[in-house]
Amino acid sequence: MELLEARQVLKHFEISGEPIACNPCGDGNINHTYWIKTDDGSEYLLQKVNTYVFKKPYELMENIHNVTNFLAQKIDAKGGDYERGTLNTVQSDNGKYCYHNHDNHEFWRVYLFIVGSVAHNSASRPGILFEAARAFGKFQRQLEDYPAETLHETIPNFHHTVKRYEAFEEAVAKDVAGRVSSVQAEIEALRSFAFYTSLIVDGLADGTIPTRVTHNDTKLNNILFDEKTDKSLCVIDLDTVMPGSLLYDFGDAIRFAANNTIEDDPDLSRVWLRLDLYEEYVSGFLAGIKGAITEKELALLPESALIMTYELALRFMTDYLDGDKYFKLLYPEHNLVRTRNQLRLTEDIESKLEEMRAITAKYEK
């Protein structure tokens, strides 16, 4: 994006100064992001919203603005620096928090740039994973009294594991790609975990698990850290903020962070849950949430890692049986390799549930 083009977009936002620099920023694969600097020294992030993924950008930005504004008020009330403790949206000239260019149907948004911050793609140094977990736990604590039911569901039924299982069985029945006969062992293995599909879903339905604001993409690189101290600053990438269960966020974080290897490693001998990383994450998460968690949520933390891993295995297999329509592939059998990887991790997590419960209990208070 050229500076002149950025200026044409930014004139629709309430920024300070005239833009003098525009550079690509970040490595996300959903939205296009640019760092902007103005002639009075102010810095911003300019993003083009991916409307193929997010069909209702105004609802998306309403979610983000309302949640970040809520966080800013809480941080400010406690004497904190809300410009570093949360994302801060910039209003556009239509009174909303995104600008629609009707000529090319592009939607743009602007955030204040958090100076002196850095994101990490891996826990390459001691304490990074703990700090990330603490940030996600703090995010839950700060939002525990936010009316989650008022949020728009940007991706309906995203973590409805029962529906994910039903879609899997439908794919088996239809066998549109003619692959069912070659993956019977994987299908039966996936069916053996069906009991777990309703644990969180039923709890949300009957109210025994509270509906909360959930992030739904709890990867390490969705935390900003202070570049000097490596202390976590805030949670970013709030596009999938929706109503749900904190168990979704915790479980998916463990699935991603505590696998001994990457999620599409074809060598299953390298796939297992690292209990040391589970312990680092659960200790950080509970330090951040500081008691703002129910007994049932606490009890289901280990199972949530299994459920979220199993759910992704179901999704990979469903896509494989449907002819690979959803996930991007690097090679023809990629979805099957992913399925086997996540299924193996599910099996390993189930074998370690008691150890995970014992670890969790060390940090409950």
N, C-alpha and C positions, 0 to 999 in steps of 0.2 A: 504494500500500500504506500503510495507516494504522499508526501507531506501536504500537497495541495488538496488531494482527495480527503485526507484526514481533516483538514480545516473545514471542508464543505460539510462534513458530518458533525464536527465538533461545534460548529456555530449554532447547532440546535440544542446544545447543552449549556447549563449554567456553570461554566468553568471560569477560572481566573486567568487572565492574560491571553496572549496570542500564541498558538502553537508554533514552536520553532524546531522541534525534532519529533520524528516518528520512526520507531524501530520495532520489528517483530519481537515478540516476547513470549516465553514459555514454550512447552512442547506438547500441549494438549492436542488431541486429534478430533475434537468436536467443534470448538469455536475458534475463529481466527482472532488473535490477541496482539495488541500493539501498545508499546510504551510511548507515552506522550510527555513532552516537556514544553512549558510555556515560557514566555519572555520574562515573567516575574518569578521564575524558579519553581512554580507548581508542577507536580507530576501526577499523571493519570494513567489508567488502563482503559483502552478503547477496545471493545470486543464486538465482533459481528456474530449474532446469534444464529446457530444452525437450526433453521426452521424445518429442515427435513426430519430432524430428531425431535424438536420441540415445536409442535404444531400451533401452540397458543402462546406466543411470546409475551403478550400483555399479562396473562395469568402467571406465567413464569416469573416475570419481573415483580408482579404484585407480591408473590410469595417471598422472593428474595428481599425486596425492600422492607416488607413488614417484619420479617425475621431479623434482619440486620439492624433495623431501627430499634426494635425491642432490645436487642443485645447492646446496642450503643447506649441506650438510656440506662440499662442496668449497670454497665461498666462505668458510666459517668457518675451515677449516683453513689458509687463506691469509691470515687476519686481516681478511677483508672483512666487510661488514655484510650478512648474509644476509637481513635483513628488508627491505632495499631492493634486493638483487641478484637476487631471485627472488620469485615468488608463494609464500605460506605458507598452507597449508590449516589449518583449525581442526577438531578432532575433534568428532564428535557423540556423543550418549549411547548409541548402539548400537555404539560402537567403530569405526565407519567414518568416512568424511569427507563424508557427506551424510545428510540426514534425510528419511525418507519419511513424509509425512502420509497415512495410509491412508484418511482420510475423503474427501479429494478427489484422491488419487493424485498429489499434487505432491511433487517432490523438490527439496530446498534444500541449498545449500552456503554456507560462509562462508570468506572469506580475511581475513588481516590487511590493512588499508588502508595503502597506501604513501604516507605523508604527504609533501607537497612535490613530488608528481609530476604530470606532465601528458602527455597523448597528443596527437599532431598528425595531422590528416586530410590535410594536404598539406605538401610540403617548401617552405614559404613563406619560409624563411630559409636562407642558405648554411650548409652543414654538416649539416643535419637528415638528409638522405638518407644521407650518409656514416655518421653515427652510428647510424642504423637498421640499415644493412648491417653495421656493425661489431658491433652487438648480436646479429644473427642468426648471424654468423660465430663470435662468442664462444660463443653457445649451442651450436653444433656442436662447438666445441673442448672445452667443459666436459663434454659428453655423449659424447665419442668412445669412452669405455670403458664406457658404460652398455650392459647386455645388451638391445639393442633387440628381440630376438626374444621377450622376456618380456612385451612390451606387448600389450594387446588391440588388435585392429583395429577401431576405432570405426565406420569407414565402409569396408567391404570393397572392395578393388580401386579405391580412389578415384583413384589416378593410374596405373592399369594401361592405358597408352596403346593397347596391342594390343587389349584388350577394348573400349576406347572406339571404336576403328576398326571392330571387328566389329559393335558395336551400331549404328554409323552405316550400314554396309552392309546390315544387317538392316532398318533403317528405310527405306532406299532400296528394298529388295526388296518390303516389305509395302505401302509407300505408303498408309498408313491414312488420311491426311488429303487424299490426291489432289493433292499438291503437287510431286511429283517432276518432272513435265514442265516446270514453270515455273522450275526451278532447276538445269537441266542443266549450265550453265556453272560454277556453284558446286560441284556434285557432282564434276565432272571436275577442277576445281582442287584440291579436297580430296584426291582420289585421287592426285594427282601428288606428294603429300608422304608417301605411305604408307611409304616406305622408312624414315623417321625413327621410326616407332612403336616399333620393337623395340630401339633403341639402349640405352636405360636398362633396360628390362624384361629383356633378355637378359643385360646386365651384372650385374644383381642375381641372376638365376637361376644364372649360372655362377661368381659370386663375384668377378668382376673389378671390380665396383663394390660397395663394402661396404654392407651393410644398417645403417642408422643410425637414431637417433631423429630423426624429422622433424616439423616444426611443421604444415605443410600449409595455412597461411593467413598468408603472410608479407607482409601489408599493413603500410603505415607506421604505422597507428593501433594495431597490436598490439605496439608498443614504448612503454614508459613512459620519459619523459625527466625529468631534474631541472629543475624549473620555473625555477630561477635560472641554471643554467649551460648548459642545453640539451644536456648530456651524457646519453647513453643509460644507463638504469638496469637494465632487465630486459625480457625477453620475456613477454607476457601472452597470454590467450586460448588456453589449451592444450587445448581440447576435441578438436582433431583431431590431437593428438600420437599418432603411430603409427610402426611400422617402415616404412622406405622409404629413399630416396636423398636426400642433400643437394642433388642436382641438381634434384629437384622443388621444393624451397624456393627455391633460387637462381633457377631459370628462371621460376617464377611471380612472384617479386618483380620481376624485370626486365620481364616482360610487363605488370605493373601499373604499375610506377614509371617506366619509360622510354618508354612510348607517348607520343607528342607530344600526344595528346588522350585523351578518355575512351573506354572500351571499347565504347560503343554510339553513337558519333558517326556519323551517316549520311553525313557529308561525307568521303569517302575521301581527298580531297586533303590532309586534315589528319592522316592516319594514317601515321606512320613511327616508327622507332626512333631516339630521340635518343642519339647516341653519347656526348655529354657526360654524360648521366645514367647511361648504362651504365658509363662510366669512374668516375664518383663512387661508384656502387654496388659495382662489383667491387673497387675500391681499399679501400673500407671493409670489405667482406666478408673479403677476404684479410688485412687488418690484424687483424680479429677472430679469424679461425681460426688464424692464426700457424703455418702449416705442417702443421696436422692435417688434411691433405687429400692424397689420392693423386694420382699423375701422371695417371691416367685421368680422375678427377673433374675435375682442373684443365683437362685438354684438352677436356672436354665442356661446360665452363661456357657458351660461346657457343651450342652446339647445344641446351643445356637450355632456353634462352630460346625458341628456335624450337619445340621439342617441346611445352613447356607452353602456348604460344600456340596452336599447331596443335590440341592436345588440347581446348582450350576451344572452338575453332571447330567441331571435330567434335561436341562436346556441344551447342552451340547449334543446329547443323544437325539433329542427331538429334532434338532436342526439337521443332524446327519441323516436321520430317517426321512426327513422332508426334502432332502436333496440340497442341503447347504444353502439356505436362502437368507439366513440372518447374520451369522458371524462371518467376518472376513477370514479367508483361508490363505495359508502360505503354500499348501500342497493339498492334493485331493483327500487324503485321510486325516486331515488336521482335526476335524471335529471328533473323530473316533479316538484319536490320540488324547485329545483333551478330556473326553469322557472317561477313558481308562485311568488317566492321571487323577482326576477328581474323585472317581469311584474308589481308587486305591487310597486316597487321602481320607475319604469318608470311612472306609474300613479301619484305617489306622486310628482315626479319632475315636471311633466307637470302642476300640480295644483299650483306649487310654482315658475313658471318661472318669473312672474312679480316681486316677492320678490327677486329672484336671480339677476334679471337685476338691481334692485335698489341697491342691495349690491355691485354688480360689479361696478356700476357707482361711488360709493364712493372712489374707488381706481384706477380710470382710469388715473389719472395724478400724 
